[in-house]
Amino acid sequence: MTLHRYPELDATSIADLVTRRQISATEIVRAALARRDLLEPRLRAFRSCTSEQALADAQAVDRAVARGERLRLAGVPIAVKAWEPLTSDQMRRLRREGCVVIGLTSVPGPGTEWQTWGRTDAGPTTNPWRADRSPGGSSAGSAAAVAAGVVPLATASDGAGSCRIPAAWCGVLGLKAGRGLLPSRDTTGLAVTGAIVRTARDAALHLSVLLDRPVLLDAGHRGVPAAAWSATLGYADVAPEQARIARAAAGLLAEHGRVRWRHRPLRLADPEPAWRALRGMTADPTAAEAVRTVNAARLHALFDEVDVLFTPTTPFPPHGHDGPGDTMTVSLTWGFNVSGHPAISIPAGLASDGTPVGLQAVTRPGEESTLLHLATALEHLQPWPPPPIPA
């Protein structure tokens, strides 16, 4: 295999190649470091880089493979969200399976209430699709690095949409697992550990490593999922183009028999009071709990009748580096942090300004495989293009 194909490889392919000794972990990591160095002046996706340690770790993986050890992430270069300690439970499990950390990715800096951006010493992180736009956040650098082909997998977290929003704006995939499935340092119950990837099978691989059990991509044995659509969830302001593109992607799944539509109108209460109460940011937890109770009941009733709910991931396209202004970027995502439901952002298409649009799919607790099944289907029906940056 020639390394000019490195940006196209997902984590599953890399681990297979290294395990079969078709290429070494050291060669793969050198390719990742070269890609990072090529694009970092433009992307500014990394807070810090770990080149020497990465090469040493890659050589250790090669020795382990030569001894016959089976590592599920053998030689896979990854980037780590700067807020995550390298000693976290997630990182211990990923590194034990042979992944190699090449750097820590950007997160928002101080001075703004909004979190949909990333800061480095060289300036703000840019969106790989348009340098004048934000990649989203707070997992900003993680999404930019994955979309640009620097790494096939980067760690993230999601407390209000911090994995799904940057995945949507960068044209990649971000899964928020259901509450309690994965270890989390968050005490509010809002934030969960996650990863940003380019393929559904890599999302399944990441989840299987953390759970230490297989995660199925094929949910066909349960029949065709019933699906509902809501552009606004009953309260959000949403740009028509974002809704149209996301709805078209969901419609493609229906056209090919991957879901069957059920008309089930949904009107949730705005989850902002409940989210702020859980974060300890409001003096009226009673009213907030009322919102949480109402939405939990309405979602429970919905998922009694359907298997998946589709929405746009974000109400508006990526904002510039001066921030979102008066728009509420998290309006379609943070309600599912409050409720704890699994949710995923899947690339849906490109808006007229050239930036990606995400399709959010939400399902019952414990049904992450349904989301990955649908992401796999859409990935095959509508292959996701890379951003217009050097190959």
N, C-alpha and C positions, 0 to 999 in steps of 0.2 A: 504493500500500500504506500502511495506517495503522500507526504504530509501536507501537500497543498489542499487536500480534501479535509483537513482537520476541522475547519469551521462548520462543515456539514455534519460531522459525526455527533450522535447523541451519546449519552453516558452508557447506555446499554451496548451500543456498538463498540465503544472504546474498551469496556470491560471484557467483552468477548474477544476482541483482537489481542489484548494483552494476555488474557488467560490462555489463548491458543498459541501465544508466542509468535504471532504474526508481526507484532511490533512491540517495542519495549515501553514500559511506563516512562522511562527517562526520555525517550524520543517524543512521546506524546506531551509530556510536561514541558519540554523545550519548545514545542510548537505552541503551546498555550502561552508561555511566557513571551514568545516572539509576537504573538497576536496581541497580547496585552500591551507590549511596548509600542507596537505600531499604532494602535488606536487610542491609547490613553491620553495623548495630548488633545484629542478631539472629544473623547467621551467624558474624561475625568470621573471614571466610575469607581476608582479605588482610593481609599483613605491611606492604605499602606500596602506594601508588596513584600513577599517573602520568598524571593527567588532562590537564594542559597539553600534555605531549609526545604523548599519544594523539591529541588533536585536531589537532596539527600534522602527525602522521603520517597521519591520515585525510585531511587536505587534500592531502597529497602524493599519496596514492592516487587521489584524485579527479582531480588534474591528470594523472596517468599514464593513467588510464582515458580522459580526454578526448583524450589524444594517440593513443589507439588501442592502448595496450599491453594484452596479455592476461595477467592475473594470476590464478592459480588460487585464491588466497585473498583476492581483492580486497575490502578493507574488513572482513574478519572480525575481530571483537574477540576477543582471546585473553588468558588469564592464564598466568603463568609460575611454575612451582614455584620457591620462593625460593632453593633450593640450586643452581639452574641459572644460569650466567652468561648475560647477554644476548648475549655474543659466542660462545656455543657453536656448534658446527656445525649443530645442529638449529635454533637461533634464526636463524642467518644464512640458512638455506634458507627457513624460514617467512616471515621478514620480506621476503625478496627477492620472494616471491610475493604480497605485499600485505596480510598480516595486521597487526593493530594491537594492541600490548600495552597493556592498561589497568591492570596492576598485578602485583605478586609475591604468590603465595599462601602460606599458612601451612604450616609443617612442624613437627615435634616440637621442643620446647624442651629444655634441659638438665634433668637430675635424674631421668630415668627410663630404665630399660633397655628398656622397651617403646616402640614407635614408632608405634602406631596412634592417633595424636592429632595435633592441630595447635595451635600457640601463637601468640597475637598479644599486643600490649601491652594490649589491652582484655580479654583472657581467652581461654579455649580455644575453638577452632572448634567449632561445633555441627553436628549432623546436620540437614539440611533437613527430614527426616521426623519427627524428635523432638529437640527442643532439649536434652533431658537425656541424649542419647547422643552418642558420638563418631562422626565421619564416617569413621573409619579413618585409615590413614596408611601411609607417611609423606607421601603426596601428599594431605594432608587438605584443604587449602583448594582445591586444584584440583578435587577431586570435589564438594565442597560448592558451589562457584561454578557448575559445569556443571549439576548437578542442579537448582539454584535458578533457572536461566535467566539468570544474569548474563552468561555467555559460553557459546558453543556448543562451545568447545574450550579445553582447558588442558593445558599440558605436565606430564609426570609422569616418574617413573623407577621401576624395579621390580627390587629386589635380593633380595627375599624374599616379594614380594606387594604391594609398596608402590603399585602401580598397580591391581592387581586387587582387593585388599581394600577400599579406599575406594570403588572403582566399585561393588562388590557392596553395600556398606552404604548407599550413596547412591542406588542404583537407576539407575545409568548403565553405560556400557560402557568397559572398560579392556583394551587389548591389550598383552601382552608378546610382542614379536617374538622369534624364535629368536636364539640367540647368534651374533654376528658379522654379522647382517643390517644393523644400523644402527650408526653411529659411537657409541662410548661412551668416557667418560673413566675408567671403572672398570677397574682392572688385575687384579681377581680372576676375571673372567669371569662374575660373578654378576649384576651390574646392567646393565640395558639402558634406553635412552631410550624414552620412550613418550608417549602422550597419553590423556586422558580425554575422552570425547565422549558425545553422546546418541543418535547413529545410526550404524549400521554403515557407511553410505556415507561418513560423515565420517571414520571410522577408515581407510577405504580412501583417501580423499583425503589425509589426513595422511601415510599411508605412501607414497603415490605421489609426494608432494612431496619427501619425504626420499630416496626411491630414484631419483627423476627418471625414472620409468617408470610406465605404467599398472598398477594393481592391480585384478584382476578380482573382482567380487562373485559372479559366476555360475560355480559349479563343476560345473554339471549335465552338461557334456560328459564328465565322468569317471565318470558314473553316480552312483547313490545311495550315499553314504558308509556303510560298515559302522561301527557304534558299539558300544563297551563302556561299562559303568557300574561305578563303584566309589565307594561312599559314604565309605570310610575309607582307601583305598589300602593297607589291610592293617595299619595301625599307629595311626591317629589316633582320638581320641575325638571323636565328632560328635553334636550334638544331633539327636534324631529328626526334629524339625520342619524343620530346615535340610535334612536329607537328603530328606525327603518332598517338599518344595516344589521342590527342584532336580531330583529324579527325575521329578516330574510335568511340568516344563518340557521335559526331554529326551524324555519320553514323548509329548508333544504333537508334537514333530518327527517321531517315529516314526509316530504315528497318521496324519499327513498325508503320509507317504511321503518325508520329507526325509532320514531316516536309516533304516537297517535294523539291528535289534539282533543282536548276536552275544554269546553268553554266554561270556565269557573272564575268569575270576577273576584278580585281580591282587593280589599281596602283595609290596609293596616293603618294604625296610628303612627304618627311620626315618632321614631324611636329615640330621637335626640335626648329627651328628658331622662329616659331610662339609662341610656349610655352614659350620660354625664353623672347620674346618681351612682352608677356602679364604679365610676372613676373617682368618686368622692368630690365632684365638682359642683354639686347642687345642694341647696339647703332644704329641698322638698322631696325626700325619698318616697314619701307616701304616694304622691301623684305619679312619680316615675314608676313605681311598682304597679300602679294601675295600668299604665301603658304596656308594661311588660306582660301583665296578665292577659290583657285584651289581645295582644298580638300572638301570644302563645296559643290561645284558644283558636284564633282564626287560622293560624298556620296548621294546627293539629287537624282542624276540620278540612282544610285544603288537602293535606297529605293523606287523609282518609279516602280521598277520591282520585288523586293523581299521584304519580311517582316522582315527578320533577316539575319545578317551577323555573321558567325562563324569564330573565329580565336583561336589559342592557347592564353591563358592569358599571359603567360610569354615566352620569347624566350629560356630561359635556366632554368635548375633546381636550387633549392636553393643553394646559395653560402655559404662558410664557414664564420666563425666569423671574418675573416680577410678582408672580403669585396668582391665585384664582380669583381675586377680587371678591365680588359678592356671591359667587356661585358656591354651592355646597357639593364638593366633590364626592363625599362619602355617603350621600343620601341613599344610594341603592345598595350599599354594602354593609353599613354598620348595624343595621337591624338584625342581621344574621350572626353577628358577634354577640348581640344581646340574647338572641334566642338559642344560640349554640348549634344551629343547623350546619351541616357540611355545605360548602359552596365552592364553585370553581369558576375561574374566568378562562374562556376559550377564545382564541382569535376568530373574529367574525368577518372581517373585511377592512377596507380602507375608506376613510372619509374623504370628502372633496379636498381637504387641506393636506392630504397625503399622510395622515396619521392613522394608526390602527384603532379599531373599535373592538371591544370585547363583548362576548355573550356570557352572561352569568347564568349558571345552572345551580339550583338549590334542591336538596333532597332531604329525606328523613334522616334522623340520627342513625349512624351505623351503616349507611348506604353509600359510602364513598365510591365503591366499585361501580355503581350506576353512573356516577359523574364521569369516571374514567372511561367507562364503556362509551358514553356519548361523545366524550372528547376524542377518543380513538376514531369513532365513526366520522365525525366532522373533519378530523385531520385527513382522512382518506378521501372524503367527498370533495374537500376544498383545501388542497395543500397550502400550507402557510409559507408565503414567500419571505426571504431574508430582507433586511433593510438595505437601502441603497448606499452601502459603504464598501470599502475595498474587500474583495474576496480573500 
